[in-house]
Amino acid sequence: MNRRTFLATTTAAAAASHSLGRTTQNPPPPAGRRVTLLHMADTHAQLETHPDYMPGETPEIQDMGGFARLKTAIDRERATVAGASFLVDSGDAVQGSGPAAWTQGEVVIAPLNALGLDAFVPGNWEVVYGPERFKALMAKVAAPVIAYNFHDTTTGQRLFAPAVTLEKDGVRVSFIGIADPTTTVRQPPKQVRGLDSTRLDGLRDFVKATREKERADLVVIISHSGLTVSRQLAREIPELDVILSGHTHERTVEPIIEGKVLIVEPGAMASFLGRLDITLGEKGGIASHEFRLIPIRAREFPEDAKVKALVDASLAPHRARMNTVVGQTSRQLMRYDVLETNTDDFIADAVREMTGADVGFTNGFRFGPPLPAGPITIADLWNMLPLDTRMKSGTVTGRQLRDYLENELELVFSKDPWKLSGGWGPRASGLAVVFTAMNPPGKRVVSLKVNDREVDDAAHFTIGGCERDGEPLAMICRLRDASEPRIEPLSVHEALVEYLKEHPVIATKRGGRSVATDLPKVVFSQDATLTGTTNCIPRALRKI
């Protein structure tokens, strides 16, 4: 689950520099003990260099990332560390591409282990291949896998150790893992059967006990709960030192500070590496800190030969399938906006046309590299939609549509961080919604149209969408109790391929399908304190 966002602290000068941001407080005293936290998150099986979006730079779409380049960056940074260093991953590593799906995550394991992680926290998409495969994959990760809040529902026992304390160069750091609490509520039931990610009770007491018992110089949460929830954790647990956040794909260019807790998030897609340098005080705590968000630009980081060989070996059996061209796009496809993206508009258009419905829904994702104008390959389709499911259709009333949208909007714009889930607004074809994001729950929808006509609560509409394994037949893209539900003959990936046969060259652009009366036209942050700021509206997205 992904709320891909950028923070509003980027400046033009910072965007043009090697590192996107730098902040220093209280210049470090010469004799202080130092520790460096290198941090990655949400790599989503993007093993190779790919286009990514760098707002304010020229060009704004650049070749970035890939595990071989990421390894080079890690090694460079480690070589300049003055003190202890640790490399950690906030999760969502084994899902996000075609080869990952076709091998149930196997293609990622060897390259991931070659990076030299010190700790790993499972993301919400680590469960995508089912509970048994989830456990098997986590057992293959070379680093300690930690999660305070992942339990077996039968035994009540944790699946992983809640924390790990590591010591290097005389510095002891206790890392506590926090998985996305909504994983087992939000993911399709079949993926999470027998799992429970919701139990966070006692966490503050655990943090305090860990510091004392482990004699930790720093207590660090590695979180896959998203930036807004990470900020709430910091407010509720002031005894923490640092939260290394993931899940929402934020690019923080300087730490967010709640009380005395530092919070950072290092972007996604293996396109960035976060580096947090800390000087410890003589009596404990953080005396000073400095943070850099390091873009893994292809022109600046050559590929590490050993990791490149592992990646090539992992992907070799899948190259022919990956490179099969199935269509063309005359317009760049992007997916960074909370409200609407032309990538999801394309998918929803295909679902609608292939099911013959009034409204086509896609569950959507807030991740996936940009796709420049040109050929569309099978690999591109799987980057856009990294799972394949049967499609369903059925009939709902206008009232059901309205209630569904109100619920979805609450998951995106709730003022209670613990209610947030998803990170994107409604993604549909044939439907247009105008809403007020900051209104109370159930009172956000201002206008709702199907096929350009205002919706009457008593009217009936056909809808098409994706099946979510384990849900009732009458639930379509989380919309409950559709009448006359049926399974469609095509899976969603088959529908995309068939749609491209009918429309060999697409030119999908944003069409005002989801508009907020109280937000900018383009919104990159789900966090209410960042949403309205200027740098959350990158120029390139205005043209899409």
C-alpha positions as CSV (number, residue, x, y, z in Angstrom):
1,M,0.0,0.0,0.0
2,N,1.5,3.2,-1.0
3,R,1.0,7.0,-0.5
4,R,3.8,8.2,-2.8
5,T,4.6,11.8,-1.7
6,F,7.3,14.4,-1.7
7,L,7.8,16.7,1.2
8,A,7.6,20.5,0.9
9,T,11.1,21.3,2.0
10,T,12.9,21.0,-1.3
11,T,14.6,24.1,-2.6
12,A,15.9,24.7,-6.1
13,A,19.4,24.7,-4.8
14,A,19.0,21.5,-2.9
15,A,17.4,19.8,-5.8
16,A,20.4,20.6,-8.0
17,S,22.9,19.3,-5.5
18,H,24.3,15.8,-5.1
19,S,22.0,15.4,-2.0
20,L,18.5,16.7,-1.9
21,G,18.7,18.1,1.6
22,R,20.9,18.7,4.5
23,T,20.2,19.9,8.0
24,T,22.5,20.4,10.9
25,Q,21.7,21.3,14.5
26,N,24.4,22.1,17.1
27,P,27.6,21.4,15.1
28,P,29.0,18.2,16.5
29,P,31.7,18.4,19.2
30,P,35.0,16.9,18.1
31,A,35.1,14.2,20.9
32,G,31.4,13.0,20.6
33,R,30.7,9.4,19.7
34,R,29.1,9.2,16.2
35,V,26.7,6.8,14.5
36,T,25.5,6.8,11.0
37,L,22.1,5.3,10.0
38,L,21.8,4.4,6.3
39,H,18.2,3.8,5.4
40,M,16.3,2.4,2.4
41,A,12.6,1.6,2.0
42,D,9.9,0.6,-0.5
43,T,12.3,-0.7,-3.2
44,H,9.4,-2.7,-4.7
45,A,11.5,-5.2,-6.7
46,Q,13.0,-2.4,-8.9
47,L,16.2,-4.3,-9.3
48,E,17.4,-2.3,-12.3
49,T,18.0,1.3,-13.3
50,H,14.7,3.0,-14.3
51,P,13.2,6.5,-14.9
52,D,12.3,8.5,-11.9
53,Y,10.9,12.0,-11.3
54,M,13.1,14.8,-10.0
55,P,11.0,17.9,-9.8
56,G,12.8,21.1,-10.4
57,E,15.8,19.5,-12.1
58,T,16.7,19.4,-15.8
59,P,15.7,16.9,-17.1
60,E,12.9,16.2,-14.6
61,I,12.8,12.5,-15.6
62,Q,16.2,10.9,-15.0
63,D,17.6,7.3,-15.0
64,M,18.0,6.4,-11.4
65,G,18.3,3.5,-8.9
66,G,18.8,-0.2,-9.4
67,F,20.3,-2.4,-6.7
68,A,23.8,-2.4,-8.3
69,R,24.0,1.4,-8.2
70,L,22.4,1.4,-4.7
71,K,25.2,-0.9,-3.6
72,T,27.8,1.5,-4.9
73,A,26.2,4.4,-3.0
74,I,26.1,2.3,0.2
75,D,29.7,1.5,-0.1
76,R,30.7,5.1,-0.8
77,E,28.8,6.4,2.2
78,R,30.1,3.7,4.5
79,A,33.7,4.6,3.5
80,T,33.1,8.2,4.8
81,V,31.6,7.3,8.1
82,A,33.3,8.6,11.2
83,G,32.1,6.0,13.7
84,A,29.6,3.2,13.7
85,S,27.3,2.7,10.8
86,F,24.1,0.6,10.2
87,L,22.1,-0.1,7.1
88,V,18.4,-0.9,7.5
89,D,15.4,-1.4,5.3
90,S,11.8,-0.4,6.1
91,G,10.3,-3.0,3.8
92,D,8.2,-3.6,0.7
93,A,11.1,-5.2,-1.1
94,V,9.7,-8.4,-2.7
95,Q,6.7,-7.0,-4.7
96,G,6.4,-4.5,-7.4
97,S,7.5,-6.0,-10.7
98,G,6.6,-8.8,-13.1
99,P,9.6,-11.0,-12.3
100,A,8.9,-10.6,-8.6
101,A,5.3,-11.7,-9.1
102,W,6.2,-14.6,-11.4
103,T,8.7,-16.0,-8.9
104,Q,6.8,-15.1,-5.7
105,G,9.5,-12.7,-4.7
106,E,12.5,-15.0,-5.3
107,V,14.3,-12.7,-7.8
108,V,14.8,-10.1,-5.1
109,I,16.4,-12.2,-2.4
110,A,20.0,-12.6,-3.6
111,P,20.4,-8.9,-4.7
112,L,18.8,-7.7,-1.4
113,N,21.1,-9.8,0.7
114,A,24.1,-8.6,-1.2
115,L,23.5,-5.0,0.0
116,G,24.6,-5.9,3.5
117,L,21.6,-5.0,5.6
118,D,21.7,-4.9,9.4
119,A,18.0,-5.1,9.9
120,F,14.8,-5.5,7.9
121,V,11.1,-4.8,8.7
122,P,8.4,-6.5,6.6
123,G,6.2,-4.1,4.6
124,N,2.5,-4.6,3.9
125,W,3.3,-6.0,0.4
126,E,5.6,-8.7,1.7
127,V,2.5,-10.8,2.4
128,V,1.3,-10.6,-1.2
129,Y,2.1,-14.2,-2.1
130,G,0.2,-15.6,0.9
131,P,1.1,-16.2,4.6
132,E,3.3,-19.3,4.1
133,R,5.3,-17.8,1.3
134,F,5.6,-14.6,3.4
135,K,7.2,-16.6,6.2
136,A,9.5,-18.5,3.8
137,L,10.7,-15.3,2.1
138,M,11.4,-13.6,5.4
139,A,13.5,-16.6,6.5
140,K,15.6,-16.1,3.4
141,V,16.5,-12.5,4.3
142,A,20.1,-12.5,5.7
143,A,19.5,-9.7,8.1
144,P,17.5,-9.9,11.3
145,V,13.8,-9.5,10.4
146,I,12.0,-7.6,13.2
147,A,8.4,-6.7,13.8
148,Y,6.8,-5.8,17.1
149,N,3.3,-6.2,15.8
150,F,3.2,-9.2,13.5
151,H,1.4,-12.1,15.3
152,D,0.1,-15.6,14.5
153,T,-3.7,-15.6,15.2
154,T,-3.7,-19.2,16.2
155,T,-0.8,-19.2,18.7
156,G,-0.8,-15.5,19.6
157,Q,2.9,-15.5,19.2
158,R,5.0,-13.0,17.3
159,L,6.2,-14.1,13.9
160,F,9.5,-12.3,14.3
161,A,11.6,-10.8,17.1
162,P,10.2,-7.4,18.0
163,A,13.7,-5.8,18.1
164,V,17.4,-6.3,17.7
165,T,20.2,-4.5,19.5
166,L,23.5,-4.2,17.6
167,E,26.8,-2.9,18.8
168,K,29.5,-1.4,16.6
169,D,32.6,0.7,17.6
170,G,31.3,0.9,21.1
171,V,27.9,2.3,20.2
172,R,24.8,0.2,21.0
173,V,21.6,0.8,18.9
174,S,18.3,-0.9,19.6
175,F,16.2,-1.2,16.5
176,I,12.4,-1.9,17.0
177,G,10.4,-3.0,14.0
178,I,6.9,-1.7,13.3
179,A,5.0,-3.2,10.4
180,D,2.0,-1.4,8.9
181,P,-0.8,-2.0,11.5
182,T,-3.4,-2.0,8.7
183,T,-1.7,-4.8,6.7
184,T,-4.0,-7.6,7.9
185,V,-7.1,-5.3,7.6
186,R,-6.4,-3.8,4.3
187,Q,-4.8,-6.5,2.2
188,P,-6.9,-9.2,0.5
189,P,-8.0,-11.8,3.1
190,K,-6.3,-14.7,1.4
191,Q,-2.9,-13.0,1.6
192,V,-3.1,-12.5,5.4
193,R,-5.0,-15.5,6.6
194,G,-3.8,-16.4,10.1
195,L,-1.8,-13.2,10.5
196,D,-2.5,-10.1,12.7
197,S,-0.6,-6.8,12.3
198,T,-2.8,-4.7,14.6
199,R,-1.4,-5.2,18.1
200,L,0.6,-2.2,19.1
201,D,-0.4,-2.2,22.8
202,G,2.5,-1.8,25.2
203,L,4.8,-0.3,22.7
204,R,5.8,2.7,24.8
205,D,6.6,0.5,27.8
206,F,8.6,-1.8,25.5
207,V,10.6,1.2,24.2
208,K,11.5,2.3,27.7
209,A,12.3,-1.3,28.8
210,T,14.5,-1.8,25.8
211,R,16.6,1.2,26.4
212,E,17.2,0.2,30.0
213,K,17.7,-3.5,29.5
214,E,19.9,-3.2,26.4
215,R,21.8,-0.2,27.7
216,A,21.1,1.4,24.3
217,D,22.7,4.6,23.3
218,L,20.0,5.1,20.7
219,V,16.5,3.5,20.4
220,V,15.4,3.6,16.8
221,I,12.1,2.5,15.3
222,I,12.2,1.1,11.8
223,S,8.7,1.7,10.6
224,H,6.6,0.6,7.7
225,S,3.6,2.6,8.9
226,G,3.9,5.7,6.8
227,L,5.1,9.2,7.6
228,T,1.9,10.5,9.3
229,V,1.7,7.5,11.6
230,S,5.4,7.7,12.3
231,R,4.9,11.3,13.4
232,Q,2.0,10.1,15.7
233,L,4.2,7.4,17.1
234,A,6.8,10.0,18.0
235,R,4.2,12.1,19.8
236,E,3.0,9.2,21.8
237,I,6.4,7.8,22.6
238,P,8.8,10.7,23.3
239,E,11.4,8.3,24.8
240,L,12.4,7.4,21.2
241,D,15.4,8.9,19.5
242,V,14.7,8.2,15.8
243,I,12.1,6.8,13.5
244,L,13.3,5.5,10.1
245,S,10.0,5.6,8.3
246,G,8.7,3.8,5.2
247,H,5.5,2.9,3.4
248,T,4.4,6.3,2.1
249,H,7.3,6.8,-0.3
250,E,8.1,10.3,1.1
251,R,11.3,12.0,0.2
252,T,12.2,13.9,3.3
253,V,15.0,16.3,2.6
254,E,15.4,17.1,6.3
255,P,14.2,15.4,9.4
256,I,10.8,16.1,10.8
257,I,11.2,16.7,14.5
258,E,8.4,15.8,16.9
259,G,9.5,16.8,20.4
260,K,13.1,15.4,20.3
261,V,12.4,12.5,17.9
262,L,13.9,12.7,14.5
263,I,11.8,11.2,11.6
264,V,13.0,10.6,8.1
265,E,11.8,8.7,5.1
266,P,14.1,7.9,2.1
267,G,11.9,7.8,-1.0
268,A,11.3,4.6,-2.9
269,M,12.1,2.4,-5.9
270,A,15.8,2.1,-4.9
271,S,16.1,5.6,-6.3
272,F,17.4,7.1,-3.0
273,L,19.4,6.3,0.1
274,G,18.9,8.2,3.3
275,R,21.9,9.0,5.6
276,L,21.4,10.3,9.1
277,D,24.6,11.2,11.0
278,I,24.2,11.5,14.8
279,T,26.6,12.7,17.4
280,L,25.8,11.4,20.9
281,G,25.8,13.6,23.9
282,E,28.2,12.9,26.8
283,K,25.2,12.1,29.0
284,G,23.3,10.3,26.3
285,G,20.8,11.4,23.8
286,I,21.4,13.2,20.5
287,A,23.8,16.1,20.7
288,S,23.6,17.0,17.0
289,H,22.5,15.5,13.7
290,E,22.8,15.9,10.0
291,F,20.7,14.3,7.3
292,R,21.2,13.8,3.5
293,L,18.8,12.3,1.0
294,I,21.0,10.9,-1.7
295,P,19.5,10.4,-5.2
296,I,21.0,7.4,-6.9
297,R,21.5,9.0,-10.3
298,A,22.8,6.7,-12.9
299,R,25.3,9.3,-14.1
300,E,26.8,9.5,-10.6
301,F,26.9,5.9,-9.4
302,P,28.3,3.1,-11.6
303,E,26.9,-0.4,-11.1
304,D,28.6,-2.7,-8.6
305,A,29.8,-5.7,-10.7
306,K,28.9,-8.4,-8.1
307,V,25.3,-7.1,-7.5
308,K,24.7,-6.5,-11.2
309,A,25.7,-10.1,-11.9
310,L,23.2,-11.3,-9.2
311,V,20.4,-9.1,-10.7
312,D,21.2,-10.3,-14.3
313,A,21.1,-13.9,-13.1
314,S,17.8,-13.3,-11.3
315,L,16.1,-11.7,-14.3
316,A,17.6,-13.7,-17.2
317,P,14.8,-16.3,-17.4
318,H,12.2,-13.5,-17.6
319,R,13.8,-11.1,-20.2
320,A,11.8,-12.2,-23.2
321,R,8.5,-11.9,-21.4
322,M,9.5,-8.6,-19.8
323,N,10.5,-7.0,-23.1
324,T,7.4,-8.0,-25.1
325,V,5.8,-4.9,-26.5
326,V,2.0,-4.7,-26.2
327,G,1.3,-1.1,-27.1
328,Q,2.4,2.5,-27.3
329,T,1.8,5.7,-25.3
330,S,2.2,9.1,-26.9
331,R,2.1,10.7,-23.5
332,Q,4.3,10.1,-20.5
333,L,2.5,8.1,-17.8
334,M,3.0,9.2,-14.3
335,R,1.8,8.0,-10.9
336,Y,2.6,10.4,-8.1
337,D,-0.6,12.2,-7.2
338,V,-3.0,11.5,-4.3
339,L,-6.0,12.6,-6.3
340,E,-5.6,11.3,-9.9
341,T,-2.9,9.9,-12.1
342,N,-3.0,9.2,-15.8
343,T,-1.5,5.7,-15.2
344,D,-4.5,4.7,-13.1
345,D,-6.9,6.4,-15.6
346,F,-5.5,4.1,-18.3
347,I,-6.0,1.0,-16.1
348,A,-9.6,2.1,-15.1
349,D,-10.4,2.9,-18.7
350,A,-9.4,-0.6,-19.7
351,V,-11.4,-2.2,-16.9
352,R,-14.5,-0.2,-17.8
353,E,-14.3,-1.0,-21.5
354,M,-13.4,-4.7,-21.1
355,T,-16.3,-5.3,-18.7
356,G,-18.8,-3.1,-20.5
357,A,-19.6,-1.3,-17.2
358,D,-20.8,2.2,-16.5
359,V,-17.9,2.6,-14.1
360,G,-14.5,0.9,-14.1
361,F,-12.5,0.8,-10.8
362,T,-8.9,0.0,-10.2
363,N,-7.6,-0.6,-6.7
364,G,-4.6,1.5,-7.8
365,F,-1.2,1.9,-6.4
366,R,0.7,5.0,-5.4
367,F,4.0,3.6,-6.8
368,G,5.6,2.6,-10.1
369,P,8.3,4.4,-12.1
370,P,7.2,6.9,-14.7
371,L,6.8,5.5,-18.2
372,P,8.1,7.9,-20.9
373,A,6.3,8.2,-24.2
374,G,7.1,5.2,-26.4
375,P,6.5,1.5,-26.2
376,I,4.6,-0.2,-23.4
377,T,6.0,-3.7,-22.5
378,I,4.7,-6.5,-20.4
379,A,7.3,-5.4,-17.7
380,D,5.7,-1.9,-17.8
381,L,2.2,-3.3,-17.2
382,W,3.5,-5.2,-14.2
383,N,5.3,-2.2,-12.8
384,M,1.9,-0.4,-13.0
385,L,-0.1,-3.3,-11.6
386,P,2.1,-5.8,-9.9
387,L,-0.5,-8.5,-9.4
388,D,-3.0,-10.1,-11.6
389,T,-6.5,-11.0,-10.5
390,R,-9.8,-12.0,-12.1
391,M,-12.2,-9.1,-12.8
392,K,-15.7,-8.9,-11.5
393,S,-18.7,-6.9,-12.4
394,G,-22.1,-6.1,-10.8
395,T,-24.7,-3.5,-10.1
396,V,-24.8,-0.9,-7.4
397,T,-27.0,2.1,-6.5
398,G,-26.0,5.7,-6.4
399,R,-26.2,5.5,-2.6
400,Q,-23.8,2.7,-2.5
401,L,-21.3,4.6,-4.7
402,R,-21.6,7.6,-2.5
403,D,-21.1,5.6,0.7
404,Y,-18.1,3.8,-0.8
405,L,-16.4,7.0,-1.8
406,E,-17.0,8.6,1.6
407,N,-15.3,5.6,3.2
408,E,-12.4,5.6,0.8
409,L,-11.9,9.4,1.3
410,E,-11.8,8.9,5.1
411,L,-9.0,6.4,4.6
412,V,-7.0,9.0,2.8
413,F,-7.9,12.3,4.6
414,S,-8.8,11.2,8.1
415,K,-7.6,13.6,10.8
416,D,-6.8,10.6,13.0
417,P,-3.5,9.2,11.8
418,W,-4.5,5.7,13.0
419,K,-7.4,5.6,10.5
420,L,-5.3,6.4,7.4
421,S,-4.8,3.6,4.9
422,G,-4.2,3.5,1.2
423,G,-2.9,6.9,0.3
424,W,-4.8,7.6,-2.9
425,G,-8.2,8.9,-3.7
426,P,-10.8,7.1,-5.9
427,R,-9.4,5.7,-9.1
428,A,-12.2,5.2,-11.6
429,S,-13.3,5.6,-15.3
430,G,-16.8,6.9,-16.1
431,L,-17.1,8.5,-12.6
432,A,-16.2,12.0,-11.5
433,V,-16.2,13.1,-7.9
434,V,-15.8,16.5,-6.4
435,F,-15.1,16.5,-2.6
436,T,-13.9,18.6,0.3
437,A,-11.0,16.8,1.8
438,M,-11.0,18.5,5.2
439,N,-14.7,18.0,5.8
440,P,-15.8,15.6,8.6
441,P,-16.2,11.8,7.8
442,G,-19.3,11.1,5.6
443,K,-19.6,14.7,4.5
444,R,-16.9,15.1,1.9
445,V,-18.6,14.3,-1.4
446,V,-19.9,17.5,-3.0
447,S,-20.7,16.2,-6.5
448,L,-20.8,12.7,-7.9
449,K,-21.3,12.1,-11.6
450,V,-21.5,9.0,-13.8
451,N,-21.1,9.6,-17.5
452,D,-21.4,13.3,-16.9
453,R,-24.7,13.1,-15.1
454,E,-25.2,13.8,-11.4
455,V,-25.9,10.6,-9.5
456,D,-29.3,10.0,-7.9
457,D,-29.1,7.8,-4.8
458,A,-31.8,5.5,-6.2
459,A,-30.3,5.0,-9.6
460,H,-28.5,1.8,-10.6
461,F,-25.1,1.5,-12.3
462,T,-23.0,-1.3,-13.5
463,I,-19.4,-1.4,-12.1
464,G,-16.3,-3.4,-13.1
465,G,-13.2,-4.0,-11.0
466,C,-10.7,-6.4,-9.6
467,E,-11.2,-9.4,-7.4
468,R,-9.4,-9.4,-4.1
469,D,-8.6,-13.0,-3.1
470,G,-10.8,-14.2,-0.2
471,E,-13.5,-11.5,-0.4
472,P,-17.1,-12.3,-1.1
473,L,-18.2,-12.4,-4.8
474,A,-20.5,-9.4,-4.2
475,M,-17.5,-7.2,-3.1
476,I,-15.8,-5.4,-6.0
477,C,-12.7,-3.2,-5.3
478,R,-13.9,-3.0,-1.6
479,L,-17.4,-1.9,-2.7
480,R,-19.7,-4.2,-0.8
481,D,-23.0,-5.9,-1.7
482,A,-23.1,-5.5,-5.5
483,S,-26.2,-7.1,-6.9
484,E,-25.9,-9.7,-9.8
485,P,-22.1,-10.1,-9.3
486,R,-20.2,-12.2,-11.7
487,I,-16.7,-13.2,-12.6
488,E,-15.5,-11.7,-15.9
489,P,-13.7,-13.9,-18.5
490,L,-10.5,-11.8,-18.5
491,S,-8.1,-11.1,-15.7
492,V,-7.1,-7.5,-15.2
493,H,-3.8,-8.0,-17.1
494,E,-5.5,-9.7,-19.9
495,A,-7.9,-6.8,-20.0
496,L,-5.0,-4.3,-20.3
497,V,-3.5,-6.3,-23.2
498,E,-6.8,-6.5,-25.0
499,Y,-7.5,-2.8,-24.5
500,L,-4.1,-2.0,-26.0
501,K,-5.0,-4.2,-29.0
502,E,-8.1,-2.0,-29.5
503,H,-6.2,1.2,-28.8
504,P,-2.6,0.5,-30.0
505,V,-1.5,4.1,-29.1
506,I,-2.9,5.6,-25.9
507,A,-2.7,9.3,-25.0
508,T,-4.2,9.2,-21.5
509,K,-4.2,12.5,-19.6
510,R,-5.7,13.6,-16.3
511,G,-9.3,14.5,-16.8
512,G,-10.5,15.9,-13.5
513,R,-12.0,12.6,-12.3
514,S,-11.1,13.4,-8.7
515,V,-11.1,17.0,-7.6
516,A,-10.8,18.4,-4.1
517,T,-12.3,21.9,-3.5
518,D,-9.8,22.7,-0.7
519,L,-6.6,21.2,-2.1
520,P,-4.3,22.1,-5.1
521,K,-5.0,20.4,-8.4
522,V,-2.0,18.2,-7.8
523,V,-1.3,16.8,-4.3
524,F,1.8,14.9,-3.4
525,S,1.4,14.5,0.3
526,Q,-1.4,12.9,2.3
527,D,-0.1,14.6,5.4
528,A,-2.4,17.6,6.1
529,T,0.4,19.8,7.2
530,L,2.3,19.4,3.9
531,T,-0.5,19.1,1.4
532,G,-1.1,22.8,0.6
533,T,2.6,23.9,0.3
534,T,4.1,25.0,-3.0
535,N,6.7,22.3,-3.4
536,C,4.0,19.6,-3.2
537,I,2.9,20.7,-6.7
538,P,5.8,19.8,-9.0
539,R,5.7,21.6,-12.4
540,A,5.8,18.5,-14.6
541,L,2.6,17.0,-13.2
542,R,0.7,20.1,-14.2
543,K,1.0,19.0,-17.8
544,I,-0.2,15.5,-17.3
